[in-house]
Amino acid sequence: TEQQQRELHQHELFQLQDALQQEKQRHLQELSALQLQLDEVQRTHDQLQQDHQLQQGQLQQMQRQCARLTSARDEAIRNLEEERESSRQLERSLEATNAER
């Protein structure tokens, strides 16, 4: 009977060890799955960060281009105003010349 008791304990111990081993395997599989998810999230994060940096660069390029276009427009407006003033002066000179005749 003591022998039976020992064998029973031994059997229970093996069952516990087996259950622990299975639990350990399950945890390792879950850990592995979580690591895969984390890797995917990190890749997505990196890609989004790269896209954001690219968009920032494009935005800055467009802002510089917009500033150049605004400057060119302002210059064209100034030139047009100068041409109009010059044209008015020529017209006044012509009128004065015609009046003298």
Backbone as CSV, one residue per row, in Angstrom:
resi,resn,N_x,N_y,N_z,CA_x,CA_y,CA_z,C_x,C_y,C_z
1,THR,0.821,-1.214,0.000,0.000,0.000,0.000,0.850,1.257,0.000
2,GLU,1.952,1.216,0.727,2.849,2.377,0.656,3.408,2.485,-0.761
3,GLN,3.671,1.348,-1.335,4.137,1.309,-2.721,3.063,1.885,-3.647
4,GLN,1.820,1.518,-3.427,0.718,2.046,-4.235,0.601,3.559,-4.059
5,GLN,0.763,3.976,-2.837,0.685,5.419,-2.530,1.780,6.169,-3.298
6,ARG,2.994,5.610,-3.265,4.106,6.233,-3.986,3.833,6.279,-5.489
7,GLU,3.321,5.184,-6.032,3.024,5.129,-7.461,1.923,6.125,-7.831
8,LEU,0.958,6.266,-6.938,-0.120,7.229,-7.174,0.447,8.649,-7.190
9,HIS,1.303,8.948,-6.208,1.937,10.267,-6.169,2.798,10.501,-7.405
10,GLN,3.517,9.455,-7.788,4.372,9.554,-8.977,3.510,9.843,-10.207
11,HIS,2.396,9.134,-10.311,1.486,9.320,-11.440,0.919,10.742,-11.437
12,GLU,0.507,11.207,-10.267,-0.031,12.567,-10.145,1.033,13.599,-10.522
13,LEU,2.260,13.354,-10.079,3.361,14.254,-10.403,3.594,14.319,-11.914
14,PHE,3.568,13.170,-12.582,3.725,13.157,-14.045,2.593,13.924,-14.723
15,GLN,1.373,13.723,-14.201,0.232,14.431,-14.788,0.395,15.947,-14.620
16,LEU,0.834,16.384,-13.435,1.053,17.808,-13.190,2.151,18.357,-14.095
17,GLN,3.237,17.593,-14.220,4.332,18.033,-15.089,3.865,18.143,-16.536
18,ASP,3.055,17.176,-16.969,2.528,17.200,-18.327,1.609,18.413,-18.522
19,ALA,0.748,18.670,-17.540,-0.161,19.816,-17.618,0.639,21.121,-17.653
20,LEU,1.677,21.206,-16.827,2.526,22.400,-16.821,3.232,22.584,-18.162
21,GLN,3.710,21.480,-18.718,4.388,21.549,-20.011,3.420,22.031,-21.096
22,GLN,2.189,21.519,-21.068,1.184,21.956,-22.043,0.862,23.441,-21.859
23,GLU,0.737,23.855,-20.615,0.452,25.274,-20.320,1.605,26.153,-20.800
24,LYS,2.828,25.677,-20.564,4.003,26.423,-21.018,3.991,26.543,-22.541
25,GLN,3.672,25.474,-23.251,3.603,25.499,-24.716,2.538,26.498,-25.188
26,ARG,1.383,26.469,-24.509,0.306,27.383,-24.882,0.747,28.834,-24.702
27,HIS,1.420,29.104,-23.612,1.919,30.466,-23.365,2.952,30.876,-24.417
28,LEU,3.832,29.965,-24.781,4.840,30.266,-25.799,4.191,30.561,-27.147
29,GLN,3.142,29.791,-27.482,2.435,30.040,-28.737,1.749,31.408,-28.710
30,GLU,1.116,31.743,-27.588,0.470,33.059,-27.454,1.508,34.176,-27.559
31,LEU,2.646,33.962,-26.911,3.719,34.949,-26.965,4.209,35.142,-28.397
32,SER,4.355,34.054,-29.103,4.798,34.114,-30.487,3.779,34.866,-31.346
33,ALA,2.497,34.592,-31.149,1.443,35.282,-31.900,1.448,36.778,-31.577
34,LEU,1.627,37.106,-30.307,1.680,38.515,-29.912,2.892,39.210,-30.515
35,GLN,4.012,38.509,-30.584,5.212,39.082,-31.182,4.983,39.375,-32.662
36,LEU,4.298,38.469,-33.351,3.978,38.686,-34.766,3.080,39.915,-34.924
37,GLN,2.091,40.042,-34.048,1.207,41.209,-34.098,1.999,42.488,-33.845
38,LEU,2.877,42.441,-32.858,3.695,43.608,-32.536,4.581,43.991,-33.721
39,ASP,5.169,43.004,-34.369,6.011,43.272,-35.543,5.196,43.943,-36.637
40,GLU,3.974,43.466,-36.861,3.114,44.047,-37.891,2.736,45.483,-37.538
41,VAL,2.406,45.714,-36.270,2.075,47.066,-35.825,3.282,47.988,-36.008
42,GLN,4.464,47.496,-35.685,5.683,48.298,-35.835,5.934,48.636,-37.302
43,ARG,5.739,47.642,-38.186,5.908,47.896,-39.625,4.921,48.954,-40.110
44,THR,3.668,48.826,-39.679,2.644,49.804,-40.070,3.005,51.186,-39.548
45,HIS,3.445,51.244,-38.301,3.854,52.516,-37.701,4.999,53.147,-38.486
46,ASP,6.002,52.336,-38.817,7.151,52.840,-39.572,6.719,53.366,-40.939
47,GLN,5.819,52.611,-41.597,5.344,53.028,-42.924,4.568,54.344,-42.823
48,LEU,3.711,54.452,-41.819,2.940,55.686,-41.644,3.868,56.866,-41.347
49,GLN,4.877,56.625,-40.542,5.833,57.689,-40.222,6.590,58.127,-41.481
50,GLN,6.970,57.157,-42.298,7.676,57.455,-43.550,6.754,58.243,-44.493
51,ASP,5.496,57.807,-44.600,4.525,58.519,-45.442,4.337,59.950,-44.943
52,HIS,4.258,60.105,-43.635,4.071,61.432,-43.050,5.251,62.341,-43.379
53,GLN,6.460,61.811,-43.247,7.652,62.603,-43.562,7.659,63.003,-45.034
54,LEU,7.266,62.063,-45.896,7.205,62.355,-47.324,6.182,63.462,-47.600
55,GLN,5.014,63.343,-46.960,3.973,64.362,-47.144,4.426,65.715,-46.611
56,GLN,5.149,65.704,-45.494,5.674,66.962,-44.951,6.613,67.618,-45.957
57,GLY,7.475,66.800,-46.565,8.405,67.307,-47.572,7.663,67.874,-48.768
58,GLN,6.623,67.149,-49.209,5.830,67.628,-50.341,5.113,68.930,-49.984
59,LEU,4.596,69.001,-48.760,3.906,70.211,-48.315,4.863,71.399,-48.301
60,GLN,6.060,71.201,-47.770,7.034,72.292,-47.732,7.418,72.721,-49.141
61,GLN,7.545,71.764,-50.044,7.875,72.077,-51.439,6.739,72.906,-52.064
62,MET,5.493,72.514,-51.800,4.349,73.257,-52.339,4.269,74.658,-51.736
63,GLN,4.588,74.766,-50.451,4.569,76.089,-49.815,5.615,77.006,-50.448
64,ARG,6.814,76.466,-50.722,7.854,77.264,-51.377,7.415,77.668,-52.785
65,GLN,6.813,76.719,-53.498,6.342,77.001,-54.852,5.239,78.068,-54.812
66,CYS,4.351,77.979,-53.843,3.275,78.962,-53.690,3.857,80.347,-53.408
67,ALA,4.880,80.409,-52.560,5.521,81.690,-52.251,6.165,82.284,-53.506
68,ARG,6.821,81.423,-54.306,7.421,81.905,-55.558,6.360,82.430,-56.517
69,LEU,5.249,81.701,-56.635,4.166,82.125,-57.523,3.536,83.432,-57.040
70,THR,3.370,83.577,-55.740,2.816,84.812,-55.182,3.740,85.981,-55.475
71,SER,5.029,85.756,-55.302,6.014,86.796,-55.578,5.986,87.184,-57.060
72,ALA,5.904,86.192,-57.939,5.851,86.455,-59.376,4.568,87.206,-59.738
73,ARG,3.456,86.840,-59.107,2.193,87.545,-59.359,2.293,89.004,-58.929
74,ASP,2.851,89.227,-57.736,3.006,90.599,-57.240,3.886,91.426,-58.172
75,GLU,4.950,90.823,-58.657,5.849,91.495,-59.600,5.103,91.832,-60.895
76,ALA,4.296,90.903,-61.387,3.526,91.142,-62.612,2.525,92.273,-62.407
77,ILE,1.898,92.331,-61.223,0.946,93.413,-60.923,1.672,94.758,-60.908
78,ARG,2.856,94.799,-60.269,3.640,96.037,-60.237,4.013,96.483,-61.649
79,ASN,4.467,95.539,-62.473,4.832,95.860,-63.856,3.630,96.386,-64.634
80,LEU,2.486,95.758,-64.427,1.278,96.196,-65.119,0.905,97.615,-64.708
81,GLU,0.987,97.900,-63.401,0.661,99.244,-62.914,1.633,100.277,-63.488
82,GLU,2.913,99.923,-63.556,3.905,100.840,-64.143,3.604,101.079,-65.622
83,GLU,3.242,100.029,-66.337,2.901,100.163,-67.756,1.675,101.051,-67.942
84,ARG,0.685,100.892,-67.086,-0.518,101.731,-67.176,-0.177,103.191,-66.927
85,GLU,0.659,103.428,-65.896,1.047,104.806,-65.585,1.822,105.403,-66.753
86,SER,2.742,104.622,-67.320,3.526,105.079,-68.469,2.599,105.378,-69.644
87,SER,1.611,104.520,-69.848,0.658,104.713,-70.942,-0.161,105.996,-70.720
88,ARG,-0.578,106.261,-69.489,-1.326,107.492,-69.178,-0.459,108.730,-69.439
89,GLN,0.803,108.646,-69.053,1.702,109.780,-69.292,1.872,110.037,-70.789
90,LEU,2.026,108.955,-71.561,2.133,109.109,-73.012,0.864,109.728,-73.591
91,GLU,-0.285,109.278,-73.069,-1.548,109.812,-73.547,-1.652,111.306,-73.238
92,ARG,-1.251,111.695,-72.035,-1.293,113.128,-71.656,-0.347,113.947,-72.541
93,SER,0.850,113.373,-72.792,1.803,114.077,-73.670,1.218,114.240,-75.067
94,LEU,0.590,113.207,-75.559,-0.013,113.243,-76.887,-1.132,114.273,-76.938
95,GLU,-1.956,114.299,-75.876,-3.046,115.283,-75.818,-2.483,116.710,-75.781
96,ALA,-1.411,116.892,-75.026,-0.796,118.220,-74.941,-0.224,118.634,-76.295
97,THR,0.408,117.682,-76.956,0.972,117.965,-78.272,-0.145,118.312,-79.265
98,ASN,-1.220,117.581,-79.237,-2.350,117.833,-80.121,-2.988,119.184,-79.803
99,ALA,-3.038,119.548,-78.542,-3.640,120.816,-78.147,-2.799,121.980,-78.670
100,GLU,-1.494,121.813,-78.742,-0.603,122.882,-79.207,-0.768,123.106,-80.696
101,ARG,-1.175,122.146,-81.438,-1.272,122.299,-82.890,-2.393,123.171,-83.279
